[in-house]
Amino acid sequence: MNESRFELFSMLIESSIKSITRLKGIFMETYNLSATHARCLTALLNESPMNQNQLAEKLAIDRSQISRILKDLLERGFVMSDDANPYKKGYRLTEKGHNSAQILFDTILKINNYVSDDIPEEDIRVFYKTLEQINSGLKQATRQFATPEQMLARPETPPPEKDPPDKESYIASFQDLLPSDS
């Protein structure tokens, strides 16, 4: 069951990312830019200035790709920089970049509302909380299992078995996610 659940999770995430990338790409075709360009523009719309390292970390994109994207955005007049050192250089949106990023952001919000309008707000909160926990666990796993040897090694001692929570404790753990009566 766990293997199939992980495969389903991976497939759904990959499919969602492809759909999001495709939707951003459709918008960015207007400017002859990629979906990755769109991610940089929206990141700079929300937080500016940012240097290459900050953008690479925030967007989880390789620094060399960020460097190419920023060079392209700079040449096309979407961003400007304020330092000669490319790794310390702060990038910010130009007026053209800000207007484009704002239109993109509004479009993303419209799409987000379209796909999630029928989902109760509480379900969305639980989903994001769960996704954050899975993401955190996967990041820990990448550190724990950084080499093939670590992946194949059996733990020296099995993890302690947990007693299942009683029903009241289990329900109480989700109280902050439930709507209040007031």
Helices and strands as residue ranges (DSSP letters): H 2-28, G 29-31, H 35-46, H 52-59, H 63-75, E 79-81, E 91-93, H 95-116, H 121-144, H 148-152, H 167-172, G 175-177
